[in-house]
Amino acid sequence: MIATVDPADPEARECLDAYFAELNRRFDAGFDPSASISANDDELRPPAGLLVVARLRGLPVGCGAIKFHGDQPAELKRMWVDGSTRGLGVGRRILVDLEERAASAGVRTLRLETNETLVEAVGLYRSAGYLEVPAFNGEPYAHHWFEKHLTAESRVT
């Protein structure tokens, strides 16, 4: 089950803390959220954005967020799936859910950036129709920037 939650919700915090810890482990120089482009709680609450948590057997196992920017492309942020559930399609389900929520909010283009060490994420985005584009921000931890235009034909399935 995937549901929108407040970023301060304990399950959301659990997922976000695990996400930050994993990035810190996997990135060569570690990860400092304060050095990254922001996605703070207020930016992930309506109307500025939203955060979803995926649960499996009642436990939080993944999350993802959207930052809205009016008529400009929205950003996917904080996509994470617990290592124990990778390969079960949880990340794809979160991505589909976020795309549907974005389209319902009138978003026509979604963007994201990611680090080269997150090979699972890079593979997911490419297989879901995201195209690599030139850097559109100065995210210091990013090596790849992706974009997808949301149309009925291009949605993840």
Helices and strands as residue ranges (DSSP letters): E 2-4, H 10-26, G 33-35, G 41-44, E 49-56, E 59-69, E 72-81, G 83-85, H 90-104, E 109-114, H 119-127, E 131-132, E 144-149
